[in-house]
Amino acid sequence: MNQTPNLVADDIVVGEGVALDIPSAGIALRIGACLIDMLMSGIMMFAFVYLVLSSDVQWDFAIARVLIILTIFLGLVGFPVTVETLTHGKSIGRFIFGTRVVRDDQGPSGFQQALVRHLIGVVEIWGTSGVMAIISVLLSRKGRRLGDIAAGTLVIKERIPLKVNPPMPMPPHLQQWASSADVASLPPGLALAIRQFIGRRATFYGPARTQLASDLARQTAQYVYPLPDASVNPEDFLMAVTAERARRDGQRLARNRRLSERILASSKSAS
């Protein structure tokens, strides 16, 4: 049984098996957000200690030590975990830099994920001044620090510019064949693999590019009749099939829209 080549290995695949090309947050965004969050935690701890010391209460040494430990814990773990849980992966720094923490399956981050991330972050970020976290982000394929790996989370960009892919061009020498051929709808996985391949084909090494094109063309041939001449380049064949399907789908949608407009106009005139 033929399988569609895995061209979406770098994408995020949600539970429904849909690949999402959502970029993870870069290290510059993460460092900026982290510095702001560390500053906010530091301000909170300083304010709490100031209120305790400026009060008229004479604190016992043991009680004062407990309060200091509690303050540090709340500042490093309690406060950021609470904010991240209530906002489902946001923080003051992430809000400013447009990032968010999500689960590996793109679901919202919860209390458990936030707690694991920040408990490890005490050592990874505060204990090493962020050096360990930066190294982990640089070495990770998806830019994850150790806390993200342990919690099963990922920091992604929320402010993604809208990018509309241009329509697939029709190879001129296949236009006449494509207009008369019976081109059925392709399975979503195969159609996605073809688009990913066409868009990234320049990054593939020669033999690998040829092999992928041939495999995709062989699977696509099951949905096309008659097939073009055997001398046609597999990449041109894939582009022609994709472009023709897009043209026919566009025509079908236009016909449905015109029909809906006529029905709506008729119903208004009848009333």
Summary of the structure (lengths in Angstrom):
residues: 271
radius of gyration: 27.8
end to end distance: 57.3
largest distance: 93.1
contacts: 734
relative contact order: 0.11
helix: 63%
strand: 7%
